[in-house]
């Protein structure tokens, strides 16, 4: 199984373990806090923004931050009570 944090771009097993270990010691107070406590993580705010934009486009298999977009329903002509 994978953790939902692995769905963020640039978060692999190593960063995931580092994030979870740091969070276990003390919860993160901000993106900057996470960035300073987890070495080589990169710009945390940009990682989240990238993921949210991807989800808003509707191209994701999994959705963490955005409601799953509804697929447009196919328009079918209405029939009268006789099936016409």
JOTA-V201485 format. One record per pair of residues at least 12 apart in sequence whose ideal C-beta (glycine too) atoms are under 10 Angstrom apart, sorted by the first residue. I is the first residue (numbers start at 1). J is the second residue. If there is no record, write none. Layout:
BEGIN
I/J + I/J
END
This chain:
BEGIN
2/16 + 2/62 + 3/16 + 3/17 + 3/19 + 3/20 + 4/16 + 4/62 + 4/64 + 5/19 + 5/20 + 5/23 + 5/47 + 5/64 + 7/51 + 7/54 + 7/55 + 7/60 + 7/61 + 7/62 + 7/63 + 7/64 + 8/44 + 8/47 + 8/48 + 8/50 + 8/51 + 8/54 + 8/64 + 9/42 + 9/46 + 9/47 + 9/48 + 9/50 + 9/51 + 9/54 + 10/40 + 10/41 + 10/42 + 10/43 + 10/44 + 10/46 + 10/47 + 10/50 + 10/51 + 11/38 + 11/41 + 11/42 + 11/44 + 11/47 + 11/51 + 14/38 + 14/40 + 14/41 + 15/38 + 15/39 + 15/40 + 15/41 + 15/42 + 15/47 + 16/38 + 17/38 + 18/34 + 18/37 + 18/38 + 18/39 + 18/40 + 18/41 + 19/34 + 19/37 + 19/38 + 19/41 + 19/44 + 20/38 + 21/37 + 21/38 + 22/34 + 22/36 + 22/37 + 22/38 + 22/39 + 22/41 + 23/37 + 23/38 + 25/37 + 28/44 + 30/44 + 30/45 + 31/43 + 31/44 + 31/45 + 31/46 + 31/47 + 31/48 + 32/44 + 32/45 + 34/47 + 35/47 + 48/64 + 48/65 + 51/63 + 51/64 + 51/65 + 51/66 + 52/64 + 52/65 + 52/66 + 53/65 + 53/66 + 54/66 + 55/67 + 55/68 + 55/69 + 56/69 + 57/69 + 58/70 + 58/71
END
